[in-house]
Amino acid sequence: MWLGRIEHEMDAGRRFEALYESMEAGAFWAAVVFPVGYVPFLTAGIGGTERALAFAGLVTAHLLLLTVGHAYER
C-alpha cells in the first residue's frame, strides 16, 4: 500500500518537473522573440501616458520571461 503511494507521488513530481521544463523552454523562446514588440515603440516613439504604460508593461513581461526561462538548457 505504501509503495503505491510513493510511486504515485514520484510520478506526480516527475510530471511537475516536466511541466516546469516545458514552461521554462517556452519562456526562453518567447523572450528571444519578444523584442520584436519593441519595434513600434522605437519607430513611433513612446509619446503619451498610454503608450508609456504599454511600453512599461512590455518591458515587465519581457523581464518575467527572461527570469522564468533563464535556466533553460538547450
All heavy atoms as a GROMACS GRO file, in nm:
protein
  573
    1MET      N    1   0.081  -0.119   0.000
    1MET     CA    2   0.000   0.000   0.000
    1MET      C    3   0.087   0.126   0.000
    1MET      O    4   0.060   0.219  -0.072
    1MET     CB    5  -0.094  -0.001   0.120
    1MET     CG    6  -0.181   0.120   0.124
    1MET     SD    7  -0.315   0.089   0.236
    1MET     CE    8  -0.396   0.243   0.225
    2TRP      N    9   0.190   0.131   0.087
    2TRP     CA   10   0.275   0.249   0.092
    2TRP      C   11   0.357   0.265  -0.036
    2TRP      O   12   0.381   0.376  -0.081
    2TRP     CB   13   0.370   0.240   0.211
    2TRP     CG   14   0.299   0.255   0.342
    2TRP    CD1   15   0.266   0.156   0.428
    2TRP    CD2   16   0.250   0.376   0.397
    2TRP    NE1   17   0.200   0.207   0.535
    2TRP    CE2   18   0.188   0.343   0.519
    2TRP    CE3   19   0.251   0.509   0.357
    2TRP    CZ2   20   0.128   0.438   0.600
    2TRP    CZ3   21   0.191   0.603   0.439
    2TRP    CH2   22   0.132   0.567   0.558
    3LEU      N   23   0.397   0.155  -0.092
    3LEU     CA   24   0.476   0.161  -0.214
    3LEU      C   25   0.397   0.226  -0.327
    3LEU      O   26   0.450   0.307  -0.402
    3LEU     CB   27   0.523   0.020  -0.254
    3LEU     CG   28   0.616   0.013  -0.375
    3LEU    CD1   29   0.742   0.094  -0.347
    3LEU    CD2   30   0.650  -0.129  -0.407
    4GLY      N   31   0.270   0.194  -0.338
    4GLY     CA   32   0.187   0.254  -0.442
    4GLY      C   33   0.176   0.405  -0.424
    4GLY      O   34   0.178   0.481  -0.520
    5ARG      N   35   0.166   0.450  -0.299
    5ARG     CA   36   0.155   0.594  -0.272
    5ARG      C   37   0.285   0.664  -0.307
    5ARG      O   38   0.286   0.774  -0.363
    5ARG     CB   39   0.118   0.616  -0.127
    5ARG     CG   40   0.098   0.760  -0.094
    5ARG     CD   41   0.049   0.778   0.047
    5ARG     NE   42   0.026   0.919   0.071
    5ARG     CZ   43  -0.014   0.968   0.183
    5ARG    NH1   44  -0.039   0.887   0.284
    5ARG    NH2   45  -0.032   1.096   0.198
    6ILE      N   46   0.398   0.603  -0.273
    6ILE     CA   47   0.528   0.662  -0.303
    6ILE      C   48   0.548   0.672  -0.454
    6ILE      O   49   0.593   0.774  -0.505
    6ILE     CB   50   0.641   0.580  -0.237
    6ILE    CG1   51   0.634   0.596  -0.086
    6ILE    CG2   52   0.778   0.624  -0.289
    6ILE    CD1   53   0.727   0.503  -0.012
    7GLU      N   54   0.512   0.567  -0.526
    7GLU     CA   55   0.524   0.570  -0.672
    7GLU      C   56   0.434   0.678  -0.730
    7GLU      O   57   0.473   0.748  -0.824
    7GLU     CB   58   0.488   0.434  -0.731
    7GLU     CG   59   0.592   0.329  -0.706
    7GLU     CD   60   0.549   0.192  -0.758
    7GLU    OE1   61   0.436   0.180  -0.810
    7GLU    OE2   62   0.629   0.099  -0.745
    8HIS      N   63   0.316   0.694  -0.676
    8HIS     CA   64   0.223   0.797  -0.724
    8HIS      C   65   0.281   0.936  -0.700
    8HIS      O   66   0.274   1.023  -0.787
    8HIS     CB   67   0.087   0.782  -0.655
    8HIS     CG   68  -0.011   0.887  -0.696
    8HIS    ND1   69  -0.066   0.890  -0.822
    8HIS    CD2   70  -0.062   0.993  -0.628
    8HIS    CE1   71  -0.149   0.993  -0.830
    8HIS    NE2   72  -0.148   1.057  -0.712
    9GLU      N   73   0.339   0.958  -0.581
    9GLU     CA   74   0.400   1.087  -0.551
    9GLU      C   75   0.520   1.115  -0.640
    9GLU      O   76   0.540   1.227  -0.685
    9GLU     CB   77   0.438   1.094  -0.404
    9GLU     CG   78   0.319   1.104  -0.311
    9GLU     CD   79   0.358   1.100  -0.165
    9GLU    OE1   80   0.480   1.096  -0.135
    9GLU    OE2   81   0.267   1.099  -0.081
   10MET      N   82   0.600   1.014  -0.666
   10MET     CA   83   0.714   1.032  -0.755
   10MET      C   84   0.668   1.063  -0.896
   10MET      O   85   0.726   1.148  -0.964
   10MET     CB   86   0.803   0.907  -0.753
   10MET     CG   87   0.879   0.890  -0.624
   10MET     SD   88   0.974   0.738  -0.616
   10MET     CE   89   1.077   0.750  -0.760
   11ASP      N   90   0.563   0.997  -0.939
   11ASP     CA   91   0.509   1.022  -1.071
   11ASP      C   92   0.458   1.165  -1.082
   11ASP      O   93   0.482   1.232  -1.181
   11ASP     CB   94   0.398   0.921  -1.103
   11ASP     CG   95   0.352   0.930  -1.246
   11ASP    OD1   96   0.439   0.942  -1.334
   11ASP    OD2   97   0.230   0.928  -1.270
   12ALA      N   98   0.390   1.212  -0.978
   12ALA     CA   99   0.341   1.349  -0.978
   12ALA      C  100   0.458   1.447  -0.980
   12ALA      O  101   0.452   1.551  -1.048
   12ALA     CB  102   0.253   1.373  -0.855
   13GLY      N  103   0.564   1.416  -0.908
   13GLY     CA  104   0.683   1.502  -0.908
   13GLY      C  105   0.748   1.508  -1.044
   13GLY      O  106   0.790   1.614  -1.089
   14ARG      N  107   0.753   1.396  -1.113
   14ARG     CA  108   0.811   1.394  -1.248
   14ARG      C  109   0.724   1.473  -1.346
   14ARG      O  110   0.776   1.541  -1.433
   14ARG     CB  111   0.828   1.251  -1.297
   14ARG     CG  112   0.955   1.188  -1.242
   14ARG     CD  113   0.979   1.052  -1.298
   14ARG     NE  114   0.956   0.961  -1.186
   14ARG     CZ  115   0.901   0.843  -1.192
   14ARG    NH1  116   0.864   0.794  -1.306
   14ARG    NH2  117   0.884   0.770  -1.084
   15ARG      N  118   0.592   1.462  -1.329
   15ARG     CA  119   0.503   1.538  -1.417
   15ARG      C  120   0.519   1.688  -1.393
   15ARG      O  121   0.521   1.766  -1.488
   15ARG     CB  122   0.358   1.496  -1.395
   15ARG     CG  123   0.324   1.368  -1.471
   15ARG     CD  124   0.178   1.338  -1.460
   15ARG     NE  125   0.164   1.262  -1.335
   15ARG     CZ  126   0.056   1.254  -1.264
   15ARG    NH1  127  -0.052   1.318  -1.300
   15ARG    NH2  128   0.051   1.183  -1.153
   16PHE      N  129   0.530   1.727  -1.267
   16PHE     CA  130   0.550   1.868  -1.235
   16PHE      C  131   0.683   1.917  -1.294
   16PHE      O  132   0.690   2.027  -1.350
   16PHE     CB  133   0.548   1.891  -1.084
   16PHE     CG  134   0.576   2.033  -1.046
   16PHE    CD1  135   0.478   2.130  -1.060
   16PHE    CD2  136   0.701   2.070  -0.998
   16PHE    CE1  137   0.504   2.262  -1.026
   16PHE    CE2  138   0.727   2.202  -0.964
   16PHE     CZ  139   0.628   2.297  -0.978
   17GLU      N  140   0.787   1.837  -1.281
   17GLU     CA  141   0.917   1.874  -1.336
   17GLU      C  142   0.911   1.889  -1.488
   17GLU      O  143   0.967   1.984  -1.544
   17GLU     CB  144   1.020   1.768  -1.297
   17GLU     CG  145   1.162   1.804  -1.332
   17GLU     CD  146   1.261   1.701  -1.280
   17GLU    OE1  147   1.243   1.654  -1.167
   17GLU    OE2  148   1.354   1.670  -1.355
   18ALA      N  149   0.842   1.799  -1.554
   18ALA     CA  150   0.828   1.808  -1.700
   18ALA      C  151   0.748   1.932  -1.738
   18ALA      O  152   0.782   2.000  -1.836
   18ALA     CB  153   0.760   1.682  -1.753
   19LEU      N  154   0.644   1.963  -1.662
   19LEU     CA  155   0.565   2.083  -1.689
   19LEU      C  156   0.650   2.208  -1.672
   19LEU      O  157   0.647   2.299  -1.755
   19LEU     CB  158   0.442   2.088  -1.597
   19LEU     CG  159   0.357   2.213  -1.606
   19LEU    CD1  160   0.292   2.223  -1.744
   19LEU    CD2  161   0.252   2.212  -1.498
   20TYR      N  162   0.728   2.212  -1.565
   20TYR     CA  163   0.814   2.328  -1.540
   20TYR      C  164   0.919   2.342  -1.650
   20TYR      O  165   0.946   2.454  -1.696
   20TYR     CB  166   0.882   2.318  -1.404
   20TYR     CG  167   0.963   2.441  -1.373
   20TYR    CD1  168   0.900   2.558  -1.334
   20TYR    CD2  169   1.101   2.442  -1.388
   20TYR    CE1  170   0.972   2.673  -1.309
   20TYR    CE2  171   1.175   2.556  -1.363
   20TYR     CZ  172   1.110   2.671  -1.323
   20TYR     OH  173   1.181   2.784  -1.299
   21GLU      N  174   0.976   2.232  -1.694
   21GLU     CA  175   1.076   2.238  -1.802
   21GLU      C  176   1.013   2.289  -1.930
   21GLU      O  177   1.075   2.366  -2.004
   21GLU     CB  178   1.140   2.102  -1.823
   21GLU     CG  179   1.235   2.063  -1.712
   21GLU     CD  180   1.289   1.921  -1.728
   21GLU    OE1  181   1.256   1.855  -1.829
   21GLU    OE2  182   1.365   1.879  -1.640
   22SER      N  183   0.890   2.249  -1.958
   22SER     CA  184   0.820   2.298  -2.076
   22SER      C  185   0.792   2.448  -2.065
   22SER      O  186   0.809   2.522  -2.162
   22SER     CB  187   0.688   2.224  -2.095
   22SER     OG  188   0.711   2.088  -2.118
   23MET      N  189   0.751   2.492  -1.946
   23MET     CA  190   0.726   2.635  -1.926
   23MET      C  191   0.856   2.714  -1.939
   23MET      O  192   0.858   2.823  -1.997
   23MET     CB  193   0.664   2.659  -1.788
   23MET     CG  194   0.521   2.619  -1.777
   23MET     SD  195   0.448   2.638  -1.613
   23MET     CE  196   0.529   2.777  -1.544
   24GLU      N  197   0.964   2.658  -1.888
   24GLU     CA  198   1.094   2.723  -1.895
   24GLU      C  199   1.139   2.738  -2.041
   24GLU      O  200   1.186   2.845  -2.082
   24GLU     CB  201   1.194   2.640  -1.816
   24GLU     CG  202   1.323   2.707  -1.785
   24GLU     CD  203   1.406   2.622  -1.693
   24GLU    OE1  204   1.433   2.504  -1.727
   24GLU    OE2  205   1.444   2.673  -1.586
   25ALA      N  206   1.121   2.634  -2.119
   25ALA     CA  207   1.158   2.639  -2.261
   25ALA      C  208   1.072   2.740  -2.335
   25ALA      O  209   1.122   2.819  -2.416
   25ALA     CB  210   1.145   2.500  -2.324
   26GLY      N  211   0.942   2.738  -2.309
   26GLY     CA  212   0.852   2.833  -2.374
   26GLY      C  213   0.886   2.976  -2.338
   26GLY      O  214   0.885   3.066  -2.424
   27ALA      N  215   0.917   3.001  -2.210
   27ALA     CA  216   0.953   3.136  -2.167
   27ALA      C  217   1.084   3.180  -2.231
   27ALA      O  218   1.099   3.295  -2.272
   27ALA     CB  219   0.963   3.140  -2.015
   28PHE      N  220   1.180   3.088  -2.243
   28PHE     CA  221   1.308   3.122  -2.306
   28PHE      C  222   1.287   3.166  -2.450
   28PHE      O  223   1.336   3.271  -2.492
   28PHE     CB  224   1.403   3.002  -2.300
   28PHE     CG  225   1.529   3.023  -2.377
   28PHE    CD1  226   1.635   3.093  -2.322
   28PHE    CD2  227   1.544   2.973  -2.506
   28PHE    CE1  228   1.752   3.113  -2.393
   28PHE    CE2  229   1.660   2.992  -2.577
   28PHE     CZ  230   1.764   3.062  -2.521
   29TRP      N  231   1.215   3.085  -2.527
   29TRP     CA  232   1.197   3.117  -2.668
   29TRP      C  233   1.106   3.238  -2.688
   29TRP      O  234   1.126   3.316  -2.781
   29TRP     CB  235   1.147   2.996  -2.746
   29TRP     CG  236   1.257   2.895  -2.759
   29TRP    CD1  237   1.266   2.773  -2.699
   29TRP    CD2  238   1.378   2.910  -2.835
   29TRP    NE1  239   1.384   2.712  -2.733
   29TRP    CE2  240   1.455   2.793  -2.816
   29TRP    CE3  241   1.429   3.011  -2.916
   29TRP    CZ2  242   1.579   2.775  -2.876
   29TRP    CZ3  243   1.553   2.992  -2.976
   29TRP    CH2  244   1.626   2.876  -2.956
   30ALA      N  245   1.010   3.258  -2.599
   30ALA     CA  246   0.928   3.379  -2.607
   30ALA      C  247   1.013   3.502  -2.578
   30ALA      O  248   0.997   3.606  -2.642
   30ALA     CB  249   0.812   3.370  -2.509
   31ALA      N  250   1.106   3.490  -2.482
   31ALA     CA  251   1.195   3.602  -2.451
   31ALA      C  252   1.289   3.633  -2.568
   31ALA      O  253   1.326   3.748  -2.588
   31ALA     CB  254   1.276   3.571  -2.325
   32VAL      N  255   1.323   3.532  -2.645
   32VAL     CA  256   1.408   3.554  -2.762
   32VAL      C  257   1.333   3.633  -2.869
   32VAL      O  258   1.388   3.726  -2.930
   32VAL     CB  259   1.458   3.419  -2.819
   32VAL    CG1  260   1.522   3.436  -2.955
   32VAL    CG2  261   1.555   3.352  -2.722
   33VAL      N  262   1.206   3.601  -2.888
   33VAL     CA  263   1.126   3.665  -2.994
   33VAL      C  264   1.062   3.795  -2.945
   33VAL      O  265   1.030   3.882  -3.026
   33VAL     CB  266   1.017   3.566  -3.042
   33VAL    CG1  267   0.926   3.629  -3.145
   33VAL    CG2  268   1.082   3.441  -3.099
   34PHE      N  269   1.048   3.811  -2.818
   34PHE     CA  270   0.973   3.923  -2.759
   34PHE      C  271   1.022   4.062  -2.801
   34PHE      O  272   0.941   4.152  -2.816
   34PHE     CB  273   0.976   3.910  -2.606
   34PHE     CG  274   0.854   3.965  -2.538
   34PHE    CD1  275   0.735   3.895  -2.541
   34PHE    CD2  276   0.858   4.086  -2.473
   34PHE    CE1  277   0.623   3.944  -2.479
   34PHE    CE2  278   0.747   4.137  -2.411
   34PHE     CZ  279   0.629   4.066  -2.413
   35PRO      N  280   1.151   4.085  -2.820
   35PRO     CA  281   1.196   4.220  -2.857
   35PRO      C  282   1.136   4.274  -2.987
   35PRO      O  283   1.141   4.395  -3.012
   35PRO     CB  284   1.348   4.205  -2.870
   35PRO     CG  285   1.380   4.097  -2.774
   35PRO     CD  286   1.266   4.000  -2.786
   36VAL      N  287   1.076   4.190  -3.068
   36VAL     CA  288   1.007   4.238  -3.188
   36VAL      C  289   0.896   4.337  -3.148
   36VAL      O  290   0.867   4.431  -3.222
   36VAL     CB  291   0.949   4.119  -3.269
   36VAL    CG1  292   0.863   4.166  -3.384
   36VAL    CG2  293   1.063   4.032  -3.318
   37GLY      N  294   0.839   4.318  -3.031
   37GLY     CA  295   0.734   4.408  -2.983
   37GLY      C  296   0.785   4.548  -2.952
   37GLY      O  297   0.706   4.642  -2.940
   38TYR      N  298   0.915   4.565  -2.939
   38TYR     CA  299   0.971   4.697  -2.914
   38TYR      C  300   0.978   4.784  -3.039
   38TYR      O  301   0.988   4.906  -3.029
   38TYR     CB  302   1.113   4.685  -2.856
   38TYR     CG  303   1.122   4.620  -2.722
   38TYR    CD1  304   1.220   4.526  -2.694
   38TYR    CD2  305   1.033   4.651  -2.620
   38TYR    CE1  306   1.230   4.467  -2.570
   38TYR    CE2  307   1.041   4.591  -2.496
   38TYR     CZ  308   1.141   4.499  -2.471
   38TYR     OH  309   1.150   4.440  -2.348
   39VAL      N  310   0.973   4.723  -3.155
   39VAL     CA  311   0.990   4.796  -3.282
   39VAL      C  312   0.891   4.911  -3.298
   39VAL      O  313   0.932   5.023  -3.332
   39VAL     CB  314   0.985   4.698  -3.402
   39VAL    CG1  315   0.986   4.773  -3.534
   39VAL    CG2  316   1.102   4.600  -3.394
   40PRO      N  317   0.761   4.892  -3.273
   40PRO     CA  318   0.670   5.006  -3.287
   40PRO      C  319   0.704   5.123  -3.195
   40PRO      O  320   0.688   5.239  -3.232
   40PRO     CB  321   0.532   4.949  -3.252
   40PRO     CG  322   0.545   4.804  -3.272
   40PRO     CD  323   0.687   4.770  -3.243
   41PHE      N  324   0.753   5.094  -3.077
   41PHE     CA  325   0.790   5.200  -2.984
   41PHE      C  326   0.918   5.270  -3.028
   41PHE      O  327   0.934   5.390  -3.006
   41PHE     CB  328   0.807   5.144  -2.842
   41PHE     CG  329   0.678   5.097  -2.782
   41PHE    CD1  330   0.647   4.962  -2.777
   41PHE    CD2  331   0.586   5.187  -2.731
   41PHE    CE1  332   0.528   4.919  -2.723
   41PHE    CE2  333   0.467   5.144  -2.675
   41PHE     CZ  334   0.437   5.011  -2.672
   42LEU      N  335   1.007   5.196  -3.090
   42LEU     CA  336   1.131   5.256  -3.138
   42LEU      C  337   1.108   5.342  -3.262
   42LEU      O  338   1.176   5.443  -3.280
   42LEU     CB  339   1.235   5.147  -3.168
   42LEU     CG  340   1.284   5.068  -3.047
   42LEU    CD1  341   1.373   4.953  -3.094
   42LEU    CD2  342   1.358   5.157  -2.950
   43THR      N  343   1.013   5.303  -3.346
   43THR     CA  344   0.988   5.379  -3.468
   43THR      C  345   0.896   5.498  -3.445
   43THR      O  346   0.920   5.605  -3.500
   43THR     CB  347   0.929   5.289  -3.578
   43THR    OG1  348   0.809   5.230  -3.530
   43THR    CG2  349   1.028   5.181  -3.618
   44ALA      N  350   0.791   5.482  -3.365
   44ALA     CA  351   0.693   5.589  -3.346
   44ALA      C  352   0.715   5.667  -3.217
   44ALA      O  353   0.652   5.771  -3.197
   44ALA     CB  354   0.552   5.532  -3.347
   45GLY      N  355   0.799   5.619  -3.130
   45GLY     CA  356   0.822   5.686  -3.003
   45GLY      C  357   0.721   5.641  -2.898
   45GLY      O  358   0.618   5.582  -2.929
   46ILE      N  359   0.753   5.672  -2.773
   46ILE     CA  360   0.664   5.632  -2.664
   46ILE      C  361   0.546   5.726  -2.654
   46ILE      O  362   0.434   5.682  -2.633
   46ILE     CB  363   0.743   5.623  -2.532
   46ILE    CG1  364   0.840   5.507  -2.542
   46ILE    CG2  365   0.650   5.605  -2.414
   46ILE    CD1  366   0.924   5.483  -2.421
   47GLY      N  367   0.565   5.855  -2.672
   47GLY     CA  368   0.454   5.950  -2.676
   47GLY      C  369   0.385   5.970  -2.543
   47GLY      O  370   0.448   6.005  -2.445
   48GLY      N  371   0.254   5.947  -2.541
   48GLY     CA  372   0.171   5.978  -2.424
   48GLY      C  373   0.178   5.874  -2.314
   48GLY      O  374   0.254   5.778  -2.317
   49THR      N  375   0.092   5.897  -2.216
   49THR     CA  376   0.087   5.812  -2.097
   49THR      C  377   0.047   5.670  -2.131
   49THR      O  378   0.105   5.574  -2.078
   49THR     CB  379  -0.011   5.871  -1.995
   49THR    OG1  380   0.026   6.006  -1.966
   49THR    CG2  381  -0.012   5.792  -1.867
   50GLU      N  382  -0.051   5.652  -2.218
   50GLU     CA  383  -0.097   5.517  -2.252
   50GLU      C  384   0.014   5.435  -2.318
   50GLU      O  385   0.033   5.319  -2.286
   50GLU     CB  386  -0.219   5.523  -2.343
   50GLU     CG  387  -0.344   5.572  -2.274
   50GLU     CD  388  -0.463   5.578  -2.368
   50GLU    OE1  389  -0.450   5.539  -2.486
   50GLU    OE2  390  -0.569   5.623  -2.322
   51ARG      N  391   0.085   5.497  -2.409
   51ARG     CA  392   0.195   5.426  -2.476
   51ARG      C  393   0.311   5.400  -2.379
   51ARG      O  394   0.376   5.297  -2.387
   51ARG     CB  395   0.243   5.502  -2.598
   51ARG     CG  396   0.144   5.492  -2.714
   51ARG     CD  397   0.194   5.560  -2.840
   51ARG     NE  398   0.319   5.507  -2.892
   51ARG     CZ  399   0.332   5.402  -2.973
   51ARG    NH1  400   0.224   5.337  -3.012
   51ARG    NH2  401   0.449   5.364  -3.017
   52ALA      N  402   0.333   5.492  -2.287
   52ALA     CA  403   0.439   5.472  -2.187
   52ALA      C  404   0.404   5.354  -2.096
   52ALA      O  405   0.491   5.273  -2.063
   52ALA     CB  406   0.460   5.599  -2.106
   53LEU      N  407   0.277   5.346  -2.056
   53LEU     CA  408   0.234   5.233  -1.973
   53LEU      C  409   0.242   5.102  -2.050
   53LEU      O  410   0.279   4.998  -1.994
   53LEU     CB  411   0.093   5.256  -1.920
   53LEU     CG  412   0.079   5.363  -1.811
   53LEU    CD1  413  -0.068   5.387  -1.780
   53LEU    CD2  414   0.155   5.322  -1.686
   54ALA      N  415   0.205   5.106  -2.177
   54ALA     CA  416   0.213   4.986  -2.260
   54ALA      C  417   0.359   4.942  -2.275
   54ALA      O  418   0.390   4.822  -2.266
   54ALA     CB  419   0.152   5.012  -2.398
   55PHE      N  420   0.449   5.037  -2.293
   55PHE     CA  421   0.591   5.004  -2.304
   55PHE      C  422   0.644   4.947  -2.173
   55PHE      O  423   0.719   4.848  -2.173
   55PHE     CB  424   0.672   5.128  -2.345
   55PHE     CG  425   0.817   5.100  -2.364
   55PHE    CD1  426   0.861   5.029  -2.475
   55PHE    CD2  427   0.910   5.143  -2.271
   55PHE    CE1  428   0.996   5.002  -2.493
   55PHE    CE2  429   1.045   5.117  -2.288
   55PHE     CZ  430   1.088   5.047  -2.399
   56ALA      N  431   0.604   5.007  -2.061
   56ALA     CA  432   0.646   4.956  -1.930
   56ALA      C  433   0.593   4.814  -1.908
   56ALA      O  434   0.664   4.728  -1.854
   56ALA     CB  435   0.597   5.049  -1.819
   57GLY      N  436   0.470   4.788  -1.949
   57GLY     CA  437   0.415   4.653  -1.939
   57GLY      C  438   0.490   4.555  -2.027
   57GLY      O  439   0.513   4.440  -1.987
   58LEU      N  440   0.528   4.599  -2.145
   58LEU     CA  441   0.605   4.514  -2.236
   58LEU      C  442   0.741   4.479  -2.177
   58LEU      O  443   0.783   4.363  -2.180
   58LEU     CB  444   0.622   4.587  -2.370
   58LEU     CG  445   0.676   4.509  -2.487
   58LEU    CD1  446   0.574   4.405  -2.530
   58LEU    CD2  447   0.704   4.603  -2.603
   59VAL      N  448   0.807   4.577  -2.120
   59VAL     CA  449   0.938   4.553  -2.058
   59VAL      C  450   0.922   4.460  -1.938
   59VAL      O  451   1.002   4.368  -1.918
   59VAL     CB  452   1.005   4.687  -2.017
   59VAL    CG1  453   1.127   4.663  -1.931
   59VAL    CG2  454   1.042   4.767  -2.141
   60THR      N  455   0.818   4.483  -1.858
   60THR     CA  456   0.794   4.397  -1.741
   60THR      C  457   0.768   4.253  -1.783
   60THR      O  458   0.822   4.159  -1.723
   60THR     CB  459   0.675   4.451  -1.660
   60THR    OG1  460   0.704   4.586  -1.621
   60THR    CG2  461   0.648   4.367  -1.537
   61ALA      N  462   0.686   4.233  -1.884
   61ALA     CA  463   0.658   4.099  -1.934
   61ALA      C  464   0.785   4.033  -1.987
   61ALA      O  465   0.809   3.914  -1.964
   61ALA     CB  466   0.551   4.103  -2.043
   62HIS      N  467   0.868   4.111  -2.056
   62HIS     CA  468   0.993   4.057  -2.109
   62HIS      C  469   1.085   4.015  -1.995
   62HIS      O  470   1.148   3.908  -2.001
   62HIS     CB  471   1.060   4.162  -2.197
   62HIS     CG  472   1.170   4.106  -2.282
   62HIS    ND1  473   1.257   4.185  -2.350
   62HIS    CD2  474   1.209   3.979  -2.310
   62HIS    CE1  475   1.345   4.111  -2.415
   62HIS    NE2  476   1.317   3.985  -2.391
   63LEU      N  477   1.095   4.096  -1.891
   63LEU     CA  478   1.177   4.060  -1.775
   63LEU      C  479   1.125   3.934  -1.706
   63LEU      O  480   1.203   3.850  -1.661
   63LEU     CB  481   1.183   4.176  -1.676
   63LEU     CG  482   1.264   4.297  -1.721
   63LEU    CD1  483   1.248   4.412  -1.622
   63LEU    CD2  484   1.410   4.261  -1.738
   64LEU      N  485   0.995   3.919  -1.699
   64LEU     CA  486   0.937   3.798  -1.640
   64LEU      C  487   0.973   3.675  -1.723
   64LEU      O  488   1.012   3.571  -1.669
   64LEU     CB  489   0.785   3.812  -1.630
   64LEU     CG  490   0.710   3.693  -1.572
   64LEU    CD1  491   0.748   3.672  -1.426
   64LEU    CD2  492   0.561   3.713  -1.585
   65LEU      N  493   0.963   3.687  -1.856
   65LEU     CA  494   1.000   3.577  -1.943
   65LEU      C  495   1.148   3.542  -1.930
   65LEU      O  496   1.186   3.425  -1.926
   65LEU     CB  497   0.968   3.610  -2.090
   65LEU     CG  498   0.820   3.616  -2.125
   65LEU    CD1  499   0.803   3.672  -2.265
   65LEU    CD2  500   0.758   3.479  -2.114
   66LEU      N  501   1.231   3.644  -1.921
   66LEU     CA  502   1.375   3.620  -1.903
   66LEU      C  503   1.404   3.551  -1.770
   66LEU      O  504   1.488   3.462  -1.762
   66LEU     CB  505   1.452   3.753  -1.909
   66LEU     CG  506   1.463   3.816  -2.047
   66LEU    CD1  507   1.517   3.958  -2.035
   66LEU    CD2  508   1.550   3.733  -2.138
   67THR      N  509   1.330   3.589  -1.666
   67THR     CA  510   1.350   3.528  -1.534
   67THR      C  511   1.310   3.382  -1.534
   67THR      O  512   1.383   3.297  -1.482
   67THR     CB  513   1.269   3.605  -1.428
   67THR    OG1  514   1.312   3.741  -1.427
   67THR    CG2  515   1.288   3.545  -1.289
   68VAL      N  516   1.195   3.352  -1.593
   68VAL     CA  517   1.147   3.212  -1.594
   68VAL      C  518   1.233   3.126  -1.686
   68VAL      O  519   1.264   3.012  -1.654
   68VAL     CB  520   0.999   3.206  -1.636
   68VAL    CG1  521   0.954   3.063  -1.654
   68VAL    CG2  522   0.912   3.276  -1.533
   69GLY      N  523   1.275   3.179  -1.799
   69GLY     CA  524   1.347   3.099  -1.898
   69GLY      C  525   1.498   3.103  -1.889
   69GLY      O  526   1.565   3.041  -1.972
   70HIS      N  527   1.554   3.169  -1.789
   70HIS     CA  528   1.699   3.186  -1.785
   70HIS      C  529   1.776   3.057  -1.766
   70HIS      O  530   1.890   3.046  -1.811
   70HIS     CB  531   1.738   3.286  -1.675
   70HIS     CG  532   1.745   3.227  -1.538
   70HIS    ND1  533   1.632   3.204  -1.464
   70HIS    CD2  534   1.851   3.186  -1.464
   70HIS    CE1  535   1.669   3.151  -1.349
   70HIS    NE2  536   1.799   3.138  -1.346
   71ALA      N  537   1.720   2.957  -1.704
   71ALA     CA  538   1.794   2.834  -1.678
   71ALA      C  539   1.771   2.727  -1.786
   71ALA      O  540   1.823   2.615  -1.773
   71ALA     CB  541   1.754   2.777  -1.541
   72TYR      N  542   1.700   2.763  -1.890
   72TYR     CA  543   1.672   2.665  -1.996
   72TYR      C  544   1.802   2.628  -2.065
   72TYR      O  545   1.879   2.714  -2.107
   72TYR     CB  546   1.573   2.724  -2.097
   72TYR     CG  547   1.549   2.636  -2.216
   72TYR    CD1  548   1.488   2.512  -2.204
   72TYR    CD2  549   1.587   2.677  -2.344
   72TYR    CE1  550   1.466   2.432  -2.313
   72TYR    CE2  551   1.566   2.598  -2.454
   72TYR     CZ  552   1.505   2.475  -2.439
   72TYR     OH  553   1.482   2.394  -2.548
   73GLU      N  554   1.827   2.500  -2.073
   73GLU     CA  555   1.950   2.450  -2.138
   73GLU      C  556   1.911   2.370  -2.261
   73GLU      O  557   1.860   2.260  -2.250
   73GLU     CB  558   2.029   2.363  -2.041
   73GLU     CG  559   2.076   2.437  -1.920
   73GLU     CD  560   2.149   2.346  -1.823
   73GLU    OE1  561   2.188   2.235  -1.861
   73GLU    OE2  562   2.165   2.389  -1.709
   74ARG      N  563   1.934   2.425  -2.372
   74ARG     CA  564   1.902   2.356  -2.497
   74ARG      C  565   2.015   2.267  -2.536
   74ARG      O  566   2.127   2.287  -2.521
   74ARG     CB  567   1.873   2.457  -2.607
   74ARG     CG  568   1.838   2.388  -2.734
   74ARG     CD  569   1.777   2.482  -2.832
   74ARG     NE  570   1.785   2.420  -2.961
   74ARG     CZ  571   1.684   2.362  -3.021
   74ARG    NH1  572   1.568   2.362  -2.965
   74ARG    NH2  573   1.698   2.305  -3.137
   0.00000   0.00000   0.00000
